């Protein structure tokens, strides 16, 4: 083909492109409705949301209109900006946490369908096969360039809006959480909307932490996954409310529904889940409570259990409902006074070594078993004679009879059991060092 013939072919092809684009522009309402229906049916995430579907319709129609203008008037792709309806549609998807994949899929469907339409229209209206082929190639190049250009921009808008929305939502959520936890008056519907969580149900408060430092995203994901697994284990009535406080600490609420029936908390399962998450993870549990007051109360209990766990440092799961945890959460508020109590009540039994720790544990089990060697032996899995031997040794180490201030004795033993070395007198630790 000569140079002049090639120029003439390109001119005629461009003219056919402009004519087809103009003709299709006149049919824009019908084309827009057809394409909107196809996209809506193909993307499940959009179903049932009338606002999103209406914005999709406006975005679809305005994108087709803009594309046809680009093709008709040979507008430079570099000068094309997304239609305002398309940008607003991307913003709303971001605000509703609908994946950007849904956004991109709509553009891919639209690209294929519009390309089919224009190629069919070219074939139906252009008798010269060479011109028809050249015009179809122009349309093909233009559709790909248009979608590439516009999709890149709307995805950038989506991501920017998602960050803005999350930052604003977190600010609102944090303010509302502070209001609820402080017990101040608030509107229940507004609070639930801000939190994205139903308050009119039972709640299980959880405080989860980790000492690992592998970076914020990976640690938070690991902790959130563990909370979700705990939710599954207790038959949660929906996803947990997970609110990171820093890179290694999160406050959580697991929804248990309006009725407590069917929600059984099996500590062995939770212990296993925590162990599987890694030895650095610590889980503190409150007790289930109902309504807004229960939301606050269960969280406060989980926080107190977390304080106990943080001081002891040797347990992965600490439940506020465990015998002694509530008491020790109070003793933990004044560790110096608790150390004095332990030193006075235990005497030589307060020495920080493994042997004395075994004697303290056995003596505590004995007292909690109603001073029964047989019952205590079942708890500590020892022969009753071994229990008696250890109890006698513990009394000797203490240097005082068992009934001498027995209440304080049990209190001091409980403090040692839950708070560990932190409540042993400094002098005994220093002497061993």
Secondary structure in CASP SS format (residue, H / E / C, confidence):
PFRMAT SS
TARGET T0000
AUTHOR 0000-0000-0000
METHOD secondary structure of the structure
MODEL  1
X C 1.00
X C 1.00
X H 1.00
X H 1.00
X H 1.00
X H 1.00
X H 1.00
X H 1.00
X H 1.00
X H 1.00
X H 1.00
X H 1.00
X H 1.00
X H 1.00
X H 1.00
X H 1.00
X H 1.00
X H 1.00
X H 1.00
X H 1.00
X H 1.00
X H 1.00
X H 1.00
X H 1.00
X H 1.00
X H 1.00
X C 1.00
X H 1.00
X H 1.00
X H 1.00
X H 1.00
X H 1.00
X H 1.00
X H 1.00
X H 1.00
X H 1.00
X H 1.00
X H 1.00
X H 1.00
X H 1.00
X H 1.00
X H 1.00
X C 1.00
X H 1.00
X H 1.00
X H 1.00
X C 1.00
X C 1.00
X C 1.00
X H 1.00
X H 1.00
X H 1.00
X H 1.00
X H 1.00
X H 1.00
X H 1.00
X H 1.00
X H 1.00
X H 1.00
X H 1.00
X H 1.00
X H 1.00
X H 1.00
X H 1.00
X H 1.00
X H 1.00
X H 1.00
X H 1.00
X H 1.00
X H 1.00
X H 1.00
X H 1.00
X H 1.00
X C 1.00
X C 1.00
X C 1.00
X H 1.00
X H 1.00
X H 1.00
X C 1.00
X C 1.00
X C 1.00
X C 1.00
X H 1.00
X H 1.00
X H 1.00
X H 1.00
X H 1.00
X H 1.00
X H 1.00
X H 1.00
X H 1.00
X H 1.00
X H 1.00
X H 1.00
X C 1.00
X C 1.00
X C 1.00
X C 1.00
X H 1.00
X H 1.00
X H 1.00
X H 1.00
X H 1.00
X H 1.00
X H 1.00
X H 1.00
X H 1.00
X H 1.00
X H 1.00
X H 1.00
X H 1.00
X H 1.00
X H 1.00
X H 1.00
X H 1.00
X H 1.00
X H 1.00
X H 1.00
X H 1.00
X H 1.00
X H 1.00
X H 1.00
X H 1.00
X H 1.00
X C 1.00
X C 1.00
X C 1.00
X H 1.00
X H 1.00
X H 1.00
X H 1.00
X H 1.00
X H 1.00
X H 1.00
X H 1.00
X H 1.00
X H 1.00
X H 1.00
X H 1.00
X H 1.00
X H 1.00
X H 1.00
X H 1.00
X H 1.00
X H 1.00
X H 1.00
X H 1.00
X H 1.00
X H 1.00
X H 1.00
X H 1.00
X H 1.00
X H 1.00
X H 1.00
X H 1.00
X H 1.00
X H 1.00
X H 1.00
X H 1.00
X H 1.00
X H 1.00
X H 1.00
X H 1.00
X H 1.00
X H 1.00
X H 1.00
X H 1.00
X H 1.00
X H 1.00
X H 1.00
X H 1.00
X H 1.00
X H 1.00
X H 1.00
X H 1.00
X H 1.00
X H 1.00
X H 1.00
X H 1.00
X H 1.00
X C 1.00
X C 1.00
X C 1.00
X C 1.00
X C 1.00
X C 1.00
X H 1.00
X H 1.00
X H 1.00
X H 1.00
X H 1.00
X H 1.00
X H 1.00
X H 1.00
X C 1.00
X C 1.00
X C 1.00
X C 1.00
X C 1.00
X C 1.00
X E 1.00
X E 1.00
X E 1.00
X E 1.00
X E 1.00
X E 1.00
X E 1.00
X E 1.00
X E 1.00
X C 1.00
X C 1.00
X C 1.00
X C 1.00
X C 1.00
X H 1.00
X H 1.00
X H 1.00
X H 1.00
X H 1.00
X H 1.00
X H 1.00
X H 1.00
X H 1.00
X H 1.00
X H 1.00
X H 1.00
X H 1.00
X H 1.00
X H 1.00
X H 1.00
X H 1.00
X H 1.00
X C 1.00
X C 1.00
X C 1.00
X C 1.00
X C 1.00
X C 1.00
X C 1.00
X E 1.00
X E 1.00
X E 1.00
X E 1.00
X E 1.00
X E 1.00
X C 1.00
X C 1.00
X E 1.00
X E 1.00
X E 1.00
X E 1.00
X E 1.00
X E 1.00
X E 1.00
X E 1.00
X E 1.00
X C 1.00
X C 1.00
X C 1.00
X C 1.00
X C 1.00
X C 1.00
X C 1.00
X C 1.00
X C 1.00
X H 1.00
X H 1.00
X H 1.00
X H 1.00
X H 1.00
X H 1.00
X H 1.00
X H 1.00
X H 1.00
X H 1.00
X H 1.00
X C 1.00
X C 1.00
X C 1.00
X E 1.00
X E 1.00
X E 1.00
X E 1.00
X E 1.00
X C 1.00
X C 1.00
X C 1.00
X E 1.00
X E 1.00
X H 1.00
X H 1.00
X H 1.00
X H 1.00
X H 1.00
X H 1.00
X H 1.00
X H 1.00
X H 1.00
X H 1.00
X H 1.00
X H 1.00
X H 1.00
X H 1.00
X H 1.00
X H 1.00
X H 1.00
X H 1.00
X H 1.00
X H 1.00
X H 1.00
X H 1.00
X C 1.00
X C 1.00
X C 1.00
X C 1.00
X E 1.00
X E 1.00
X E 1.00
X C 1.00
X C 1.00
X C 1.00
X C 1.00
X C 1.00
X H 1.00
X H 1.00
X H 1.00
X H 1.00
X H 1.00
X H 1.00
X H 1.00
X H 1.00
X H 1.00
X H 1.00
X H 1.00
X H 1.00
X H 1.00
X H 1.00
X H 1.00
X H 1.00
X H 1.00
X H 1.00
X H 1.00
X H 1.00
X H 1.00
X H 1.00
X H 1.00
X H 1.00
X H 1.00
X H 1.00
X C 1.00
X C 1.00
X C 1.00
X H 1.00
X H 1.00
X H 1.00
X H 1.00
X H 1.00
X H 1.00
X H 1.00
X H 1.00
X H 1.00
X H 1.00
X H 1.00
X H 1.00
X H 1.00
X H 1.00
X H 1.00
X C 1.00
X C 1.00
X C 1.00
X C 1.00
X H 1.00
X H 1.00
X H 1.00
X H 1.00
X H 1.00
X H 1.00
X H 1.00
X H 1.00
X C 1.00
X C 1.00
X C 1.00
X H 1.00
X H 1.00
X H 1.00
X H 1.00
X H 1.00
X H 1.00
X H 1.00
X H 1.00
X H 1.00
X H 1.00
X H 1.00
X H 1.00
X H 1.00
X H 1.00
X H 1.00
X C 1.00
X C 1.00
X C 1.00
X C 1.00
X C 1.00
X C 1.00
X C 1.00
X H 1.00
X H 1.00
X H 1.00
X H 1.00
X H 1.00
X H 1.00
X H 1.00
X H 1.00
X H 1.00
X H 1.00
X H 1.00
X H 1.00
X H 1.00
X H 1.00
X H 1.00
X H 1.00
X H 1.00
X H 1.00
X C 1.00
X C 1.00
X H 1.00
X H 1.00
X H 1.00
X H 1.00
X H 1.00
X H 1.00
X H 1.00
X C 1.00
END
